[in-house]
Amino acid sequence: MLLETTAAKVSYVAGLTLFLTSLGCWVVLGHQESSPVSSTTEAVMKDEAFVRVAAHGGLAEIKLGKLAMDQGSNEAVKAFGTHMVAEHTKAGDELKEAAKEERIALPTDLSFKDQATYDRLSKLSGTDFDQAYVQAMVKDHQQDLRDFQREANHGNDDVIRGFASETVPIIQQHLDQAKEMMKAVSPPSTGHTNRTPSRQARGH
């Protein structure tokens, strides 16, 4: 009877030990499966996201540039549109090569935001179009510059980071040109209209 009791205790302890060991393994595995994405994977995802954003931006600049060539009334606007088509077509080809090397699929259509901008500008003409287009170019290139600088400084992929670094000076140049063009299409200031009465008053 004593032997049976002892054997039962040993069997119970062994079974309990096996159960607790299995439970511990299950908890560890469950924690591993639910743990956050690794830093390396997250960095790769950020690189891929940048590539797709850059591709969308390039497609938009080309399409809006062609619109400026057709609907712009200011020669500077038309010339800038032509320049954007050429520059972003070249940059787009370079991005395709980098994306192909890293096996990243690129979008072929405009983003929802860029399509909305295109639809809005396509309904304008004359100076209204010129001013709206230039404002869009300044805003877009400011955002592009921030995105490309971030990738150039913090990107994980050498190929994508190299593309961003080489493109930053070009984007800066485009932004400077867009700001200069804004001066050409902005309406003239009317701040001098109150000077005549004051001169007349002094004449009396």
Secondary structure, 3 states (H helix, E strand, C coil): CHHHHHHHHHHHHHHHHHHHHHHHHHHHHHHHHHCCCCHHHHHHHHHHHHHHHHHHHHHHHHHHHHHHHHHCCCHHHHHHHHHHHHHHHHHHHHHHHHHHHCCCCCCCCCCHHHHHHHHHHHCCCHHHHHHHHHHHHHHHHHHHHHHHHHHHHHCCCHHHHHHHHHHHHHHHHHHHHHHHHHHHHCCCCCCCCCHHHHHHHHHC
